[in-house]
Amino acid sequence: MKIKLNRIIILQFWNWYYIKAVKGIINAWKNFIIFVREYYSIPLLLKTLFHPWRRDITKYRRGFSIKNFLEVLIFNLISRTLGFVIRFFTIIIGIICLFGVILSGLIIILLWFFLPLILIFLIILGLILLANK
């Protein structure tokens, strides 16, 4: 009875380790990816890449004046350029963070799968090193 119970516990452990825990890791990984995408608002920033920074624009006044026209034109161009630069670098940083999260998740999953083998290898290596002393 005791041997059968131990087999059941071992099978339950491996079921948890390779099925339930992996599902949990993948779910947490997915949540991190969603968080980074939403935190940096990458889709929204791509849609508004050439919009003025903080919607800061100047409207043309009534009547035509070269001075007024150039002031408004230059201010609006500077606002759009500033908006482009800030959004562009935010998108780049967001993509770098997104790749970091994806790479970290892949490494964690691979380590999770091979950790029992690494542990057994290290125990055997430790026993061999102890025997050689």
N, CA, C and O atoms as a printed pandas DataFrame, in Angstrom:
     atom_number atom_name residue_name chain_id  residue_number  x_coord  y_coord  z_coord
0              1         N          MET        A               1    0.820   -1.207    0.000
1              2        CA          MET        A               1    0.000    0.000    0.000
2              3         C          MET        A               1    0.862    1.268    0.000
3              4         O          MET        A               1    0.587    2.236   -0.710
4              5         N          LYS        A               2    1.917    1.223    0.827
5              6        CA          LYS        A               2    2.775    2.388    0.931
6              7         C          LYS        A               2    3.536    2.631   -0.377
7              8         O          LYS        A               2    3.719    3.785   -0.763
8              9         N          ILE        A               3    3.978    1.590   -1.059
9             10        CA          ILE        A               3    4.691    1.741   -2.330
10            11         C          ILE        A               3    3.753    2.296   -3.389
11            12         O          ILE        A               3    4.153    3.146   -4.185
12            13         N          LYS        A               4    2.514    1.829   -3.408
13            14        CA          LYS        A               4    1.542    2.321   -4.384
14            15         C          LYS        A               4    1.244    3.799   -4.144
15            16         O          LYS        A               4    1.116    4.567   -5.097
16            17         N          LEU        A               5    1.133    4.198   -2.884
17            18        CA          LEU        A               5    0.872    5.598   -2.543
18            19         C          LEU        A               5    2.036    6.485   -2.982
19            20         O          LEU        A               5    1.827    7.589   -3.485
20            21         N          ASN        A               6    3.271    5.992   -2.788
21            22        CA          ASN        A               6    4.444    6.766   -3.217
22            23         C          ASN        A               6    4.463    6.940   -4.731
23            24         O          ASN        A               6    4.823    8.010   -5.221
24            25         N          ARG        A               7    4.082    5.905   -5.479
25            26        CA          ARG        A               7    4.027    6.020   -6.940
26            27         C          ARG        A               7    3.000    7.069   -7.363
27            28         O          ARG        A               7    3.228    7.857   -8.282
28            29         N          ILE        A               8    1.876    7.055   -6.673
29            30        CA          ILE        A               8    0.828    8.027   -7.007
30            31         C          ILE        A               8    1.320    9.450   -6.731
31            32         O          ILE        A               8    1.067   10.358   -7.523
32            33         N          ILE        A               9    2.012    9.641   -5.625
33            34        CA          ILE        A               9    2.520   10.973   -5.292
34            35         C          ILE        A               9    3.552   11.421   -6.323
35            36         O          ILE        A               9    3.552   12.577   -6.747
36            37         N          ILE        A              10    4.427   10.505   -6.725
37            38        CA          ILE        A              10    5.440   10.850   -7.728
38            39         C          ILE        A              10    4.771   11.216   -9.050
39            40         O          ILE        A              10    5.159   12.190   -9.695
40            41         N          LEU        A              11    3.770   10.439   -9.455
41            42        CA          LEU        A              11    3.060   10.751  -10.700
42            43         C          LEU        A              11    2.329   12.087  -10.605
43            44         O          LEU        A              11    2.295   12.854  -11.568
44            45         N          GLN        A              12    1.741   12.360   -9.434
45            46        CA          GLN        A              12    1.075   13.646   -9.256
46            47         C          GLN        A              12    2.067   14.797   -9.336
47            48         O          GLN        A              12    1.762   15.849   -9.897
48            49         N          PHE        A              13    3.264   14.596   -8.769
49            50        CA          PHE        A              13    4.272   15.649   -8.837
50            51         C          PHE        A              13    4.654   15.933  -10.289
51            52         O          PHE        A              13    4.676   17.091  -10.706
52            53         N          TRP        A              14    4.953   14.887  -11.061
53            54        CA          TRP        A              14    5.358   15.092  -12.446
54            55         C          TRP        A              14    4.215   15.666  -13.278
55            56         O          TRP        A              14    4.447   16.454  -14.196
56            57         N          ASN        A              15    2.987   15.275  -12.961
57            58        CA          ASN        A              15    1.823   15.870  -13.637
58            59         C          ASN        A              15    1.750   17.366  -13.339
59            60         O          ASN        A              15    1.510   18.177  -14.234
60            61         N          TRP        A              16    1.959   17.718  -12.078
61            62        CA          TRP        A              16    1.949   19.138  -11.726
62            63         C          TRP        A              16    3.121   19.859  -12.387
63            64         O          TRP        A              16    2.953   20.939  -12.955
64            65         N          TYR        A              17    4.305   19.258  -12.310
65            66        CA          TYR        A              17    5.523   19.930  -12.770
66            67         C          TYR        A              17    5.494   20.196  -14.262
67            68         O          TYR        A              17    5.850   21.293  -14.692
68            69         N          TYR        A              18    5.082   19.225  -15.064
69            70        CA          TYR        A              18    5.167   19.372  -16.518
70            71         C          TYR        A              18    3.860   19.792  -17.181
71            72         O          TYR        A              18    3.866   20.109  -18.371
72            73         N          ILE        A              19    2.746   19.806  -16.463
73            74        CA          ILE        A              19    1.489   20.218  -17.094
74            75         C          ILE        A              19    0.914   21.461  -16.420
75            76         O          ILE        A              19    0.780   22.507  -17.056
76            77         N          LYS        A              20    0.577   21.353  -15.142
77            78        CA          LYS        A              20   -0.096   22.478  -14.472
78            79         C          LYS        A              20    0.832   23.671  -14.264
79            80         O          LYS        A              20    0.434   24.813  -14.491
80            81         N          ALA        A              21    2.050   23.417  -13.841
81            82        CA          ALA        A              21    2.978   24.532  -13.603
82            83         C          ALA        A              21    3.373   25.213  -14.915
83            84         O          ALA        A              21    3.528   26.434  -14.959
84            85         N          VAL        A              22    3.534   24.431  -15.975
85            86        CA          VAL        A              22    3.880   25.021  -17.278
86            87         C          VAL        A              22    2.738   25.902  -17.767
87            88         O          VAL        A              22    2.977   26.977  -18.319
88            89         N          LYS        A              23    1.496   25.455  -17.568
89            90        CA          LYS        A              23    0.356   26.300  -17.939
90            91         C          LYS        A              23    0.370   27.602  -17.145
91            92         O          LYS        A              23    0.090   28.666  -17.698
92            93         N          GLY        A              24    0.691   27.531  -15.860
93            94        CA          GLY        A              24    0.781   28.735  -15.035
94            95         C          GLY        A              24    1.891   29.671  -15.488
95            96         O          GLY        A              24    1.712   30.889  -15.513
96            97         N          ILE        A              25    3.035   29.103  -15.845
97            98        CA          ILE        A              25    4.160   29.921  -16.322
98            99         C          ILE        A              25    3.800   30.607  -17.632
99           100         O          ILE        A              25    4.087   31.789  -17.820
100          101         N          ILE        A              26    3.169   29.862  -18.537
101          102        CA          ILE        A              26    2.782   30.446  -19.828
102          103         C          ILE        A              26    1.731   31.538  -19.626
103          104         O          ILE        A              26    1.769   32.566  -20.302
104          105         N          ASN        A              27    0.795   31.322  -18.705
105          106        CA          ASN        A              27   -0.228   32.335  -18.428
106          107         C          ASN        A              27    0.410   33.603  -17.841
107          108         O          ASN        A              27    0.041   34.713  -18.224
108          109         N          ALA        A              28    1.357   33.445  -16.922
109          110        CA          ALA        A              28    2.041   34.612  -16.357
110          111         C          ALA        A              28    2.861   35.326  -17.429
111          112         O          ALA        A              28    2.901   36.555  -17.467
112          113         N          TRP        A              29    3.509   34.560  -18.292
113          114        CA          TRP        A              29    4.298   35.114  -19.393
114          115         C          TRP        A              29    3.409   35.924  -20.327
115          116         O          TRP        A              29    3.779   37.018  -20.753
116          117         N          LYS        A              30    2.238   35.386  -20.642
117          118        CA          LYS        A              30    1.281   36.097  -21.497
118          119         C          LYS        A              30    0.853   37.414  -20.839
119          120         O          LYS        A              30    0.725   38.434  -21.517
120          121         N          ASN        A              31    0.634   37.391  -19.528
121          122        CA          ASN        A              31    0.245   38.613  -18.818
122          123         C          ASN        A              31    1.360   39.660  -18.856
123          124         O          ASN        A              31    1.075   40.851  -18.983
124          125         N          PHE        A              32    2.619   39.241  -18.749
125          126        CA          PHE        A              32    3.738   40.181  -18.847
126          127         C          PHE        A              32    3.809   40.800  -20.243
127          128         O          PHE        A              32    4.065   41.995  -20.387
128          129         N          ILE        A              33    3.582   39.978  -21.269
129          130        CA          ILE        A              33    3.606   40.500  -22.640
130          131         C          ILE        A              33    2.495   41.531  -22.831
131          132         O          ILE        A              33    2.726   42.594  -23.407
132          133         N          ILE        A              34    1.298   41.222  -22.352
133          134        CA          ILE        A              34    0.171   42.164  -22.457
134          135         C          ILE        A              34    0.482   43.440  -21.680
135          136         O          ILE        A              34    0.182   44.539  -22.147
136          137         N          PHE        A              35    1.080   43.301  -20.498
137          138        CA          PHE        A              35    1.410   44.478  -19.699
138          139         C          PHE        A              35    2.378   45.401  -20.430
139          140         O          PHE        A              35    2.159   46.611  -20.482
140          141         N          VAL        A              36    3.440   44.844  -20.991
141          142        CA          VAL        A              36    4.432   45.672  -21.692
142          143         C          VAL        A              36    3.788   46.348  -22.899
143          144         O          VAL        A              36    4.020   47.531  -23.148
144          145         N          ARG        A              37    2.975   45.592  -23.652
145          146        CA          ARG        A              37    2.320   46.176  -24.826
146          147         C          ARG        A              37    1.394   47.330  -24.417
147          148         O          ARG        A              37    1.366   48.370  -25.076
148          149         N          GLU        A              38    0.644   47.143  -23.337
149          150        CA          GLU        A              38   -0.277   48.191  -22.888
150          151         C          GLU        A              38    0.461   49.345  -22.195
151          152         O          GLU        A              38    0.063   50.502  -22.330
152          153         N          TYR        A              39    1.517   49.040  -21.464
153          154        CA          TYR        A              39    2.257   50.080  -20.758
154          155         C          TYR        A              39    2.881   51.067  -21.736
155          156         O          TYR        A              39    2.829   52.279  -21.524
156          157         N          TYR        A              40    3.467   50.547  -22.801
157          158        CA          TYR        A              40    4.096   51.417  -23.788
158          159         C          TYR        A              40    3.119   51.853  -24.882
159          160         O          TYR        A              40    3.479   52.670  -25.729
160          161         N          SER        A              41    1.908   51.333  -24.884
161          162        CA          SER        A              41    0.856   51.701  -25.850
162          163         C          SER        A              41    1.367   51.665  -27.283
163          164         O          SER        A              41    1.127   52.594  -28.055
164          165         N          ILE        A              42    2.059   50.616  -27.635
165          166        CA          ILE        A              42    2.696   50.533  -28.944
166          167         C          ILE        A              42    1.691   50.673  -30.093
167          168         O          ILE        A              42    1.952   51.439  -31.021
168          169         N          PRO        A              43    0.545   49.963  -30.072
169          170        CA          PRO        A              43   -0.398   50.146  -31.197
170          171         C          PRO        A              43   -0.924   51.581  -31.311
171          172         O          PRO        A              43   -1.039   52.114  -32.415
172          173         N          LEU        A              44   -1.241   52.203  -30.176
173          174        CA          LEU        A              44   -1.752   53.577  -30.198
174          175         C          LEU        A              44   -0.674   54.556  -30.669
175          176         O          LEU        A              44   -0.959   55.476  -31.436
176          177         N          LEU        A              45    0.547   54.357  -30.214
177          178        CA          LEU        A              45    1.632   55.258  -30.634
178          179         C          LEU        A              45    1.911   55.125  -32.123
179          180         O          LEU        A              45    2.261   56.110  -32.773
180          181         N          LEU        A              46    1.763   53.931  -32.670
181          182        CA          LEU        A              46    1.950   53.767  -34.117
182          183         C          LEU        A              46    0.867   54.498  -34.903
183          184         O          LEU        A              46    1.134   55.066  -35.961
184          185         N          LYS        A              47   -0.369   54.479  -34.372
185          186        CA          LYS        A              47   -1.466   55.178  -35.059
186          187         C          LYS        A              47   -1.285   56.692  -35.029
187          188         O          LYS        A              47   -1.664   57.387  -35.972
188          189         N          THR        A              48   -0.709   57.197  -33.950
189          190        CA          THR        A              48   -0.582   58.650  -33.772
190          191         C          THR        A              48    0.856   59.129  -33.920
191          192         O          THR        A              48    1.231   60.146  -33.337
192          193         N          LEU        A              49    1.655   58.417  -34.682
193          194        CA          LEU        A              49    3.089   58.708  -34.780
194          195         C          LEU        A              49    3.372   60.129  -35.260
195          196         O          LEU        A              49    4.299   60.768  -34.763
196          197         N          PHE        A              50    2.605   60.627  -36.202
197          198        CA          PHE        A              50    2.879   61.956  -36.764
198          199         C          PHE        A              50    1.938   63.040  -36.225
199          200         O          PHE        A              50    1.881   64.141  -36.774
200          201         N          HIS        A              51    1.211   62.734  -35.166
201          202        CA          HIS        A              51    0.348   63.756  -34.575
202          203         C          HIS        A              51    1.184   64.722  -33.738
203          204         O          HIS        A              51    2.273   64.367  -33.288
204          205         N          PRO        A              52    0.684   65.939  -33.527
205          206        CA          PRO        A              52    1.430   66.908  -32.707
206          207         C          PRO        A              52    1.580   66.414  -31.270
207          208         O          PRO        A              52    0.755   65.654  -30.764
208          209         N          TRP        A              53    2.641   66.862  -30.638
209          210        CA          TRP        A              53    2.887   66.472  -29.256
210          211         C          TRP        A              53    1.824   67.090  -28.347
211          212         O          TRP        A              53    1.620   68.304  -28.347
212          213         N          ARG        A              54    1.168   66.258  -27.593
213          214        CA          ARG        A              54    0.103   66.668  -26.661
214          215         C          ARG        A              54   -0.987   67.487  -27.351
215          216         O          ARG        A              54   -1.625   68.331  -26.723
216          217         N          ARG        A              55   -1.195   67.241  -28.624
217          218        CA          ARG        A              55   -2.204   67.953  -29.429
218          219         C          ARG        A              55   -1.993   69.467  -29.382
219          220         O          ARG        A              55   -2.949   70.238  -29.464
220          221         N          ASP        A              56   -0.777   69.868  -29.253
221          222        CA          ASP        A              56   -0.454   71.286  -29.109
222          223         C          ASP        A              56   -0.234   71.888  -30.501
223          224         O          ASP        A              56    0.839   71.755  -31.089
224          225         N          ILE        A              57   -1.246   72.534  -31.000
225          226        CA          ILE        A              57   -1.148   73.197  -32.302
226          227         C          ILE        A              57   -1.658   74.624  -32.163
227          228         O          ILE        A              57   -2.379   74.949  -31.220
228          229         N          THR        A              58   -1.282   75.452  -33.093
229          230        CA          THR        A              58   -1.747   76.829  -33.140
230          231         C          THR        A              58   -2.593   76.988  -34.392
231          232         O          THR        A              58   -2.237   76.506  -35.467
232          233         N          LYS        A              59   -3.709   77.666  -34.237
233          234        CA          LYS        A              59   -4.601   77.887  -35.376
234          235         C          LYS        A              59   -4.232   79.195  -36.067
235          236         O          LYS        A              59   -3.725   80.130  -35.447
236          237         N          TYR        A              60   -4.497   79.231  -37.344
237          238        CA          TYR        A              60   -4.261   80.464  -38.109
238          239         C          TYR        A              60   -5.307   81.496  -37.732
239          240         O          TYR        A              60   -6.480   81.172  -37.551
240          241         N          ARG        A              61   -4.865   82.760  -37.614
241          242        CA          ARG        A              61   -5.797   83.848  -37.305
242          243         C          ARG        A              61   -6.470   84.340  -38.575
243          244         O          ARG        A              61   -6.062   84.003  -39.687
244          245         N          ARG        A              62   -7.497   85.133  -38.388
245          246        CA          ARG        A              62   -8.192   85.704  -39.550
246          247         C          ARG        A              62   -7.268   86.667  -40.277
247          248         O          ARG        A              62   -6.423   87.335  -39.680
248          249         N          GLY        A              63   -7.453   86.712  -41.540
249          250        CA          GLY        A              63   -6.612   87.601  -42.354
250          251         C          GLY        A              63   -5.297   86.910  -42.676
251          252         O          GLY        A              63   -4.904   85.953  -42.009
252          253         N          PHE        A              64   -4.637   87.395  -43.681
253          254        CA          PHE        A              64   -3.384   86.779  -44.088
254          255         C          PHE        A              64   -2.220   87.682  -43.734
255          256         O          PHE        A              64   -2.176   88.856  -44.100
256          257         N          SER        A              65   -1.278   87.096  -43.009
257          258        CA          SER        A              65   -0.051   87.801  -42.654
258          259         C          SER        A              65    1.088   86.793  -42.774
259          260         O          SER        A              65    1.013   85.694  -42.225
260          261         N          ILE        A              66    2.129   87.169  -43.486
261          262        CA          ILE        A              66    3.261   86.262  -43.675
262          263         C          ILE        A              66    3.868   85.894  -42.326
263          264         O          ILE        A              66    4.206   84.734  -42.091
264          265         N          LYS        A              67    4.006   86.877  -41.439
265          266        CA          LYS        A              67    4.589   86.637  -40.122
266          267         C          LYS        A              67    3.751   85.631  -39.354
267          268         O          LYS        A              67    4.294   84.672  -38.806
268          269         N          ASN        A              68    2.432   85.828  -39.301
269          270        CA          ASN        A              68    1.530   84.921  -38.591
270          271         C          ASN        A              68    1.566   83.525  -39.230
271          272         O          ASN        A              68    1.612   82.513  -38.531
272          273         N          PHE        A              69    1.545   83.490  -40.546
273          274        CA          PHE        A              69    1.557   82.213  -41.263
274          275         C          PHE        A              69    2.826   81.417  -40.927
275          276         O          PHE        A              69    2.745   80.222  -40.641
276          277         N          LEU        A              70    3.992   82.069  -40.960
277          278        CA          LEU        A              70    5.254   81.379  -40.678
278          279         C          LEU        A              70    5.363   80.955  -39.210
279          280         O          LEU        A              70    5.874   79.876  -38.909
280          281         N          GLU        A              71    4.878   81.816  -38.292
281          282        CA          GLU        A              71    4.894   81.460  -36.872
282          283         C          GLU        A              71    4.082   80.194  -36.619
283          284         O          GLU        A              71    4.555   79.260  -35.971
284          285         N          VAL        A              72    2.863   80.173  -37.133
285          286        CA          VAL        A              72    1.979   79.025  -36.929
286          287         C          VAL        A              72    2.554   77.793  -37.606
287          288         O          VAL        A              72    2.538   76.707  -37.027
288          289         N          LEU        A              73    3.061   77.943  -38.818
289          290        CA          LEU        A              73    3.626   76.821  -39.560
290          291         C          LEU        A              73    4.828   76.224  -38.828
291          292         O          LEU        A              73    4.923   75.005  -38.680
292          293         N          ILE        A              74    5.731   77.064  -38.378
293          294        CA          ILE        A              74    6.929   76.587  -37.684
294          295         C          ILE        A              74    6.563   75.948  -36.346
295          296         O          ILE        A              74    7.094   74.895  -35.995
296          297         N          PHE        A              75    5.656   76.583  -35.599
297          298        CA          PHE        A              75    5.243   76.011  -34.318
298          299         C          PHE        A              75    4.599   74.643  -34.520
299          300         O          PHE        A              75    4.903   73.707  -33.781
300          301         N          ASN        A              76    3.719   74.512  -35.503
301          302        CA          ASN        A              76    3.055   73.232  -35.751
302          303         C          ASN        A              76    4.044   72.167  -36.231
303          304         O          ASN        A              76    3.926   71.001  -35.856
304          305         N          LEU        A              77    5.012   72.559  -37.054
305          306        CA          LEU        A              77    6.032   71.606  -37.500
306          307         C          LEU        A              77    6.903   71.139  -36.332
307          308         O          LEU        A              77    7.231   69.957  -36.225
308          309         N          ILE        A              78    7.270   72.070  -35.467
309          310        CA          ILE        A              78    8.064   71.697  -34.289
310          311         C          ILE        A              78    7.258   70.765  -33.387
311          312         O          ILE        A              78    7.795   69.791  -32.860
312          313         N          SER        A              79    5.982   71.061  -33.212
313          314        CA          SER        A              79    5.125   70.217  -32.379
314          315         C          SER        A              79    4.994   68.814  -32.955
315          316         O          SER        A              79    5.058   67.835  -32.211
316          317         N          ARG        A              80    4.815   68.704  -34.250
317          318        CA          ARG        A              80    4.715   67.383  -34.895
318          319         C          ARG        A              80    6.053   66.638  -34.849
319          320         O          ARG        A              80    6.081   65.425  -34.638
320          321         N          THR        A              81    7.156   67.358  -35.045
321          322        CA          THR        A              81    8.475   66.734  -34.989
322          323         C          THR        A              81    8.772   66.225  -33.581
323          324         O          THR        A              81    9.271   65.113  -33.407
324          325         N          LEU        A              82    8.465   67.039  -32.588
325          326        CA          LEU        A              82    8.650   66.622  -31.201
326          327         C          LEU        A              82    7.792   65.402  -30.883
327          328         O          LEU        A              82    8.259   64.460  -30.244
328          329         N          GLY        A              83    6.536   65.420  -31.330
329          330        CA          GLY        A              83    5.654   64.271  -31.127
330          331         C          GLY        A              83    6.198   63.021  -31.793
331          332         O          GLY        A              83    6.155   61.939  -31.208
332          333         N          PHE        A              84    6.710   63.157  -33.015
333          334        CA          PHE        A              84    7.279   62.012  -33.728
334          335         C          PHE        A              84    8.481   61.451  -32.985
335          336         O          PHE        A              84    8.579   60.240  -32.786
336          337         N          VAL        A              85    9.398   62.323  -32.572
337          338        CA          VAL        A              85   10.631   61.869  -31.920
338          339         C          VAL        A              85   10.308   61.150  -30.611
339          340         O          VAL        A              85   10.827   60.062  -30.363
340          341         N          ILE        A              86    9.475   61.732  -29.786
341          342        CA          ILE        A              86    9.147   61.125  -28.497
342          343         C          ILE        A              86    8.413   59.803  -28.698
343          344         O          ILE        A              86    8.734   58.814  -28.039
344          345         N          ARG        A              87    7.440   59.773  -29.590
345          346        CA          ARG        A              87    6.704   58.528  -29.841
346          347         C          ARG        A              87    7.614   57.456  -30.440
347          348         O          ARG        A              87    7.522   56.285  -30.071
348          349         N          PHE        A              88    8.483   57.852  -31.355
349          350        CA          PHE        A              88    9.386   56.902  -31.999
350          351         C          PHE        A              88   10.287   56.221  -30.968
351          352         O          PHE        A              88   10.411   54.996  -30.960
352          353         N          PHE        A              89   10.915   57.018  -30.098
353          354        CA          PHE        A              89   11.798   56.424  -29.099
354          355         C          PHE        A              89   11.019   55.611  -28.063
355          356         O          PHE        A              89   11.526   54.606  -27.565
356          357         N          THR        A              90    9.808   56.027  -27.735
357          358        CA          THR        A              90    8.977   55.238  -26.827
358          359         C          THR        A              90    8.626   53.892  -27.460
359          360         O          THR        A              90    8.635   52.867  -26.779
360          361         N          ILE        A              91    8.319   53.890  -28.744
361          362        CA          ILE        A              91    8.030   52.638  -29.449
362          363         C          ILE        A              91    9.263   51.744  -29.461
363          364         O          ILE        A              91    9.154   50.542  -29.221
364          365         N          ILE        A              92   10.427   52.309  -29.735
365          366        CA          ILE        A              92   11.667   51.525  -29.765
366          367         C          ILE        A              92   11.937   50.910  -28.392
367          368         O          ILE        A              92   12.252   49.723  -28.302
368          369         N          ILE        A              93   11.817   51.694  -27.334
369          370        CA          ILE        A              93   12.038   51.177  -25.979
370          371         C          ILE        A              93   11.001   50.102  -25.654
371          372         O          ILE        A              93   11.339   49.084  -25.051
372          373         N          GLY        A              94    9.754   50.315  -26.043
373          374        CA          GLY        A              94    8.710   49.318  -25.818
374          375         C          GLY        A              94    8.985   48.017  -26.545
375          376         O          GLY        A              94    8.771   46.939  -25.990
376          377         N          ILE        A              95    9.455   48.105  -27.776
377          378        CA          ILE        A              95    9.772   46.886  -28.543
378          379         C          ILE        A              95   10.954   46.156  -27.910
379          380         O          ILE        A              95   10.959   44.926  -27.847
380          381         N          ILE        A              96   11.947   46.893  -27.445
381          382        CA          ILE        A              96   13.090   46.265  -26.771
382          383         C          ILE        A              96   12.621   45.552  -25.502
383          384         O          ILE        A              96   13.027   44.420  -25.242
384          385         N          CYS        A              97   11.773   46.206  -24.716
385          386        CA          CYS        A              97   11.241   45.578  -23.504
386          387         C          CYS        A              97   10.392   44.354  -23.850
387          388         O          CYS        A              97   10.451   43.340  -23.154
388          389         N          LEU        A              98    9.609   44.447  -24.914
389          390        CA          LEU        A              98    8.776   43.323  -25.332
390          391         C          LEU        A              98    9.647   42.131  -25.730
391          392         O          LEU        A              98    9.352   40.999  -25.346
392          393         N          PHE        A              99   10.707   42.369  -26.489
393          394        CA          PHE        A              99   11.622   41.278  -26.842
394          395         C          PHE        A              99   12.310   40.718  -25.598
395          396         O          PHE        A              99   12.554   39.515  -25.512
396          397         N          GLY        A             100   12.624   41.585  -24.637
397          398        CA          GLY        A             100   13.225   41.117  -23.381
398          399         C          GLY        A             100   12.290   40.202  -22.616
399          400         O          GLY        A             100   12.719   39.181  -22.078
400          401         N          VAL        A             101   11.009   40.560  -22.563
401          402        CA          VAL        A             101   10.026   39.723  -21.874
402          403         C          VAL        A             101    9.848   38.394  -22.610
403          404         O          VAL        A             101    9.761   37.340  -21.981
404          405         N          ILE        A             102    9.796   38.446  -23.936
405          406        CA          ILE        A             102    9.643   37.212  -24.720
406          407         C          ILE        A             102   10.854   36.310  -24.521
407          408         O          ILE        A             102   10.698   35.107  -24.307
408          409         N          LEU        A             103   12.058   36.870  -24.588
409          410        CA          LEU        A             103   13.269   36.083  -24.406
410          411         C          LEU        A             103   13.359   35.521  -22.989
411          412         O          LEU        A             103   13.729   34.362  -22.802
412          413         N          SER        A             104   13.024   36.333  -21.998
413          414        CA          SER        A             104   13.045   35.861  -20.611
414          415         C          SER        A             104   12.065   34.714  -20.411
415          416         O          SER        A             104   12.383   33.740  -19.729
416          417         N          GLY        A             105   10.885   34.820  -20.995
417          418        CA          GLY        A             105    9.901   33.749  -20.878
418          419         C          GLY        A             105   10.382   32.455  -21.511
419          420         O          GLY        A             105   10.185   31.377  -20.951
420          421         N          LEU        A             106   11.011   32.553  -22.671
421          422        CA          LEU        A             106   11.551   31.352  -23.321
422          423         C          LEU        A             106   12.642   30.705  -22.468
423          424         O          LEU        A             106   12.687   29.482  -22.333
424          425         N          ILE        A             107   13.511   31.522  -21.900
425          426        CA          ILE        A             107   14.579   30.992  -21.050
426          427         C          ILE        A             107   13.997   30.328  -19.813
427          428         O          ILE        A             107   14.447   29.251  -19.419
428          429         N          ILE        A             108   13.001   30.956  -19.194
429          430        CA          ILE        A             108   12.386   30.382  -17.989
430          431         C          ILE        A             108   11.708   29.060  -18.306
431          432         O          ILE        A             108   11.834   28.104  -17.541
432          433         N          ILE        A             109   10.992   28.990  -19.423
433          434        CA          ILE        A             109   10.325   27.729  -19.780
434          435         C          ILE        A             109   11.352   26.641  -20.068
435          436         O          ILE        A             109   11.182   25.504  -19.626
436          437         N          LEU        A             110   12.417   26.969  -20.803
437          438        CA          LEU        A             110   13.450   25.968  -21.075
438          439         C          LEU        A             110   14.131   25.510  -19.787
439          440         O          LEU        A             110   14.374   24.317  -19.606
440          441         N          LEU        A             111   14.440   26.448  -18.894
441          442        CA          LEU        A             111   15.026   26.066  -17.607
442          443         C          LEU        A             111   14.068   25.186  -16.806
443          444         O          LEU        A             111   14.489   24.222  -16.166
444          445         N          TRP        A             112   12.795   25.519  -16.844
445          446        CA          TRP        A             112   11.799   24.745  -16.098
446          447         C          TRP        A             112   11.755   23.301  -16.601
447          448         O          TRP        A             112   11.661   22.372  -15.798
448          449         N          PHE        A             113   11.820   23.104  -17.907
449          450        CA          PHE        A             113   11.781   21.760  -18.459
450          451         C          PHE        A             113   13.046   20.969  -18.115
451          452         O          PHE        A             113   12.968   19.778  -17.814
452          453         N          PHE        A             114   14.198   21.616  -18.159
453          454        CA          PHE        A             114   15.455   20.895  -17.975
454          455         C          PHE        A             114   15.995   20.944  -16.555
455          456         O          PHE        A             114   17.033   20.341  -16.284
456          457         N          LEU        A             115   15.334   21.635  -15.644
457          458        CA          LEU        A             115   15.821   21.752  -14.276
458          459         C          LEU        A             115   15.945   20.399  -13.566
459          460         O          LEU        A             115   16.939   20.199  -12.868
460          461         N          PRO        A             116   15.011   19.468  -13.698
461          462        CA          PRO        A             116   15.211   18.162  -13.052
462          463         C          PRO        A             116   16.450   17.432  -13.575
463          464         O          PRO        A             116   17.177   16.809  -12.801
464          465         N          LEU        A             117   16.689   17.508  -14.884
465          466        CA          LEU        A             117   17.880   16.864  -15.438
466          467         C          LEU        A             117   19.150   17.548  -14.950
467          468         O          LEU        A             117   20.134   16.875  -14.642
468          469         N          ILE        A             118   19.140   18.860  -14.877
469          470        CA          ILE        A             118   20.298   19.609  -14.381
470          471         C          ILE        A             118   20.557   19.254  -12.920
471          472         O          ILE        A             118   21.705   19.082  -12.509
472          473         N          LEU        A             119   19.484   19.146  -12.139
473          474        CA          LEU        A             119   19.618   18.793  -10.721
474          475         C          LEU        A             119   20.219   17.397  -10.559
475          476         O          LEU        A             119   21.120   17.213   -9.741
476          477         N          ILE        A             120   19.747   16.425  -11.311
477          478        CA          ILE        A             120   20.287   15.063  -11.242
478          479         C          ILE        A             120   21.760   15.066  -11.668
479          480         O          ILE        A             120   22.593   14.422  -11.030
480          481         N          PHE        A             121   22.073   15.779  -12.727
481          482        CA          PHE        A             121   23.460   15.870  -13.201
482          483         C          PHE        A             121   24.364   16.472  -12.129
483          484         O          PHE        A             121   25.463   15.969  -11.896
484          485         N          LEU        A             122   23.918   17.535  -11.477
485          486        CA          LEU        A             122   24.736   18.174  -10.445
486          487         C          LEU        A             122   24.907   17.291   -9.220
487          488         O          LEU        A             122   25.972   17.302   -8.602
488          489         N          ILE        A             123   23.884   16.526   -8.856
489          490        CA          ILE        A             123   24.008   15.601   -7.725
490          491         C          ILE        A             123   25.028   14.516   -8.055
491          492         O          ILE        A             123   25.883   14.192   -7.230
492          493         N          ILE        A             124   24.938   13.955   -9.258
493          494        CA          ILE        A             124   25.899   12.922   -9.662
494          495         C          ILE        A             124   27.307   13.507   -9.731
495          496         O          ILE        A             124   28.261   12.869   -9.288
496          497         N          LEU        A             125   27.446   14.694  -10.273
497          498        CA          LEU        A             125   28.760   15.339  -10.337
498          499         C          LEU        A             125   29.311   15.583   -8.931
499          500         O          LEU        A             125   30.502   15.388   -8.690
500          501         N          GLY        A             126   28.472   15.996   -8.028
501          502        CA          GLY        A             126   28.905   16.214   -6.639
502          503         C          GLY        A             126   29.346   14.926   -5.983
503          504         O          GLY        A             126   30.343   14.906   -5.262
504          505         N          LEU        A             127   28.614   13.847   -6.223
505          506        CA          LEU        A             127   29.008   12.550   -5.651
506          507         C          LEU        A             127   30.330   12.068   -6.244
507          508         O          LEU        A             127   31.167   11.514   -5.531
508          509         N          ILE        A             128   30.516   12.277   -7.538
509          510        CA          ILE        A             128   31.790   11.892   -8.166
510          511         C          ILE        A             128   32.938   12.707   -7.593
511          512         O          ILE        A             128   34.007   12.164   -7.314
512          513         N          LEU        A             129   32.727   14.003   -7.415
513          514        CA          LEU        A             129   33.789   14.837   -6.849
514          515         C          LEU        A             129   34.091   14.459   -5.397
515          516         O          LEU        A             129   35.243   14.517   -4.967
516          517         N          LEU        A             130   33.061   14.074   -4.644
517          518        CA          LEU        A             130   33.292   13.644   -3.261
518          519         C          LEU        A             130   34.033   12.321   -3.221
519          520         O          LEU        A             130   34.866   12.103   -2.342
520          521         N          ALA        A             131   33.741   11.439   -4.159
521          522        CA          ALA        A             131   34.407   10.127   -4.189
522          523         C          ALA        A             131   35.863   10.244   -4.577
523          524         O          ALA        A             131   36.673    9.410   -4.173
524          525         N          ASN        A             132   36.222   11.263   -5.355
525          526        CA          ASN        A             132   37.607   11.430   -5.798
526          527         C          ASN        A             132   38.506   12.060   -4.750
527          528         O          ASN        A             132   39.725   12.060   -4.917
528          529         N          LYS        A             133   37.942   12.596   -3.673
529          530        CA          LYS        A             133   38.773   13.242   -2.645
530          531         C          LYS        A             133   39.505   12.232   -1.873
531          532         O          LYS        A             133   40.258   12.577   -0.962
